[in-house]
Amino acid sequence: MSHTYKIIEIVGTSPISSDEAIKNAVKTAGQTLQHLRWFEVVETRGHLEAGLIAHWQVTLKIGFTLEPED
């Protein structure tokens, strides 16, 4: 069986960790998109305050399968 995938790019954020930012992004994407299949971390960055990490930002590519037309 073959599949056709659509890829989107999103940014997840978290004040806790980069892993939490990824989880937030995937969870939110799953609320509006169907058939999520994979993700790829494209970029990790953060916001600094007083020399400390205050917020994580992770850019993801998310792939999901398209439903075939009948």
C-alpha positions as CSV (number, residue, x, y, z in Angstrom):
1,M,0.0,0.0,0.0
2,S,1.4,3.4,-0.9
3,H,0.7,6.7,0.8
4,T,0.8,10.3,-0.1
5,Y,2.0,12.6,2.6
6,K,1.5,16.3,3.2
7,I,4.2,18.1,5.2
8,I,3.6,21.3,7.3
9,E,6.0,23.3,9.4
10,I,5.0,24.4,12.9
11,V,6.7,25.8,16.0
12,G,6.0,24.5,19.5
13,T,7.0,26.4,22.6
14,S,7.4,25.7,26.3
15,P,9.0,27.3,29.3
16,I,10.0,23.8,30.6
17,S,12.1,22.1,27.9
18,S,12.6,21.4,24.2
19,D,10.9,18.0,24.6
20,E,7.9,19.7,26.1
21,A,7.8,22.1,23.2
22,I,7.8,19.2,20.8
23,K,5.0,17.5,22.7
24,N,2.9,20.7,22.7
25,A,3.3,21.2,19.0
26,V,2.3,17.6,18.1
27,K,-0.6,17.6,20.5
28,T,-1.9,20.9,19.1
29,A,-1.5,19.8,15.5
30,G,-3.4,16.6,16.3
31,Q,-6.4,18.6,17.4
32,T,-6.9,20.0,13.9
33,L,-5.1,17.5,11.6
34,Q,-5.8,13.8,11.0
35,H,-3.5,10.9,10.3
36,L,-0.3,12.4,11.7
37,R,2.5,9.9,11.0
38,W,5.9,11.5,11.8
39,F,7.8,14.6,12.8
40,E,11.3,16.0,12.2
41,V,12.9,18.6,14.4
42,V,14.2,21.3,12.0
43,E,15.4,23.9,14.5
44,T,15.7,24.4,18.2
45,R,16.1,27.9,19.7
46,G,15.2,29.7,22.9
47,H,14.4,33.0,24.5
48,L,16.8,34.3,27.2
49,E,16.1,36.5,30.1
50,A,18.9,37.7,32.4
51,G,21.2,35.1,30.8
52,L,19.0,32.1,31.6
53,I,16.7,30.1,29.3
54,A,13.2,31.4,29.8
55,H,11.4,29.7,26.9
56,W,12.1,27.0,24.3
57,Q,11.0,27.2,20.7
58,V,11.2,24.1,18.4
59,T,10.4,24.1,14.7
60,L,9.0,20.8,13.4
61,K,8.0,19.4,10.1
62,I,5.0,17.1,10.6
63,G,3.9,14.6,8.0
64,F,0.4,13.3,7.7
65,T,-1.3,11.1,5.2
66,L,-3.9,12.5,2.8
67,E,-7.2,10.7,2.5
68,P,-7.8,9.3,-1.0
69,E,-10.7,10.7,-2.9
70,D,-13.5,8.2,-3.6
